[in-house]
Amino acid sequence: MGAEIACPTTTGTATSFSQSSAVRLVNTDSNAHVVSIVETQSGTGIGSFTMPGTSIEVLEKGYTQCVFASNAAVRGAKVGFTN
């Protein structure tokens, strides 16, 4: 539903992916990288997880929650679910 972008690498540049409730993340690197979720850009941390190298995850999050990664090799795109 949106263009794939390199994930920002700081909380101050974290993105909500156009207020998406789901984001498809791809780690294009062979090394693991940490993905973090914050309440809002530069906001309080909610959680984080380590994304293994060359893996794909779908992250469900609140609309205003923002995402950043420890390395720009993690790329993300807004996705939607249908019933």
C-alpha positions, 0 to 999 in steps of 0.5 A: 500500500506504500513505497518501500523505504529504508527504515530511519535509524534514530528515534527522532526520524522514526516513521509511522509509515503514513499511520499504518497499522501494519508494516512489512519489514525486510532485513536485506543484510545478512546481519541481525538488526534491532527494530524499535517501536516508539509511541511517537517520533522522538517518543517513549520506547514501547518495545524492540526486537532483533530481526535476523539477517535476510528475514521478513516480518509483518509488524502490527502497531498502533497508527501513531506509533513509529518505527526505526531500526539500528541499520538502514538495511532494514526496509519497510512498507505500509501494508493492509489486511483484508477479510 
